[in-house]
C-alpha cells in the first residue's frame, strides 16, 4: 500500500528498478568544486572524504585552472607540509630530480607517483588530469606500494557519454613561455564516448639551457556494452625535452 501511494504521488511505477552506483567510480560532478566530496584514495572504494581518516588533499580541475597549475610540480607549493624535492648532502649529483617528480612530505622524501593508482611512467601534466590526490603519512601505504611520507595519485580525464565538451586554453608567460591545450569530448551514443586532449608547450627559463618542450596527445574512450559493464581505454603519446 505504501509503495502504491508513493508511486501515485510521484507518477512513477512502484516496480521501478533501484539505481546502483558503482563503488569504484567517482562521478563527474564530485570534482566540480574546490572541495571534492568523494575519493577512492582512502579505501580504494568510493568514500566520502569526511569519513577517510588519512590526511589527504584533493586538487580538483577547477582549482588546477584557477591556480594556473600546468603540472605536478606547480601544485606542490599549495599543499600543507609538502615541498618540491631539493638536493641535499645525500644527493650531491641531484639524481633525485631525474627519477620522476620526487617531493618531500613532512621532511621525508617521496617518489610514489601514480596515475589511476598505477605507477606513473610519463610526466604528470594538467592537460589530461581531472584531479590530483595527495595522501600524507603512514596511512598512505595501507593499500599497495607507497612511501612512508606520502603518496600522490593523478586521475586522468574520462570520456563522458552525457555531454559534449570543447575547451581551448592559450597562455603566455615570462621567459618565452607559450602553451596551448585542447580538450574535446564527444558522445557517440548513450553507451559510448570518445575524448581527446592535447598539449603543446615551449618555454625557456632564466638560466641558460633551462628549457621545456612538451608535445603530447591523450585519447580515451568509454563503452558500456551491458548495463553493469563499463570498459575504459586510454593512451598517451608525446615528447618532452
Secondary structure, 3 states (H helix, E strand, C coil): CHHHHHHHHHCCCCCCCCCCCCCCCCCHHHHCCCCCCEECCCCCCCEEHHHCCCEEEEEEHHHHHHHCCCEHHHHHCCCCCEEECCCCCCCCCCHHHHCCCCEEECCEEECCEEECCEECCCCCEHHHEEEEEEEECHHHHCCCCCCCCEEEEEEECCCCCCCCEEEEEEEEECCCEEEEEEEEEEEEECCEEEEEEEEEEEEECCCCCCEEEEEEEEEEEEEEEECCEEEEEEEEEEEEC
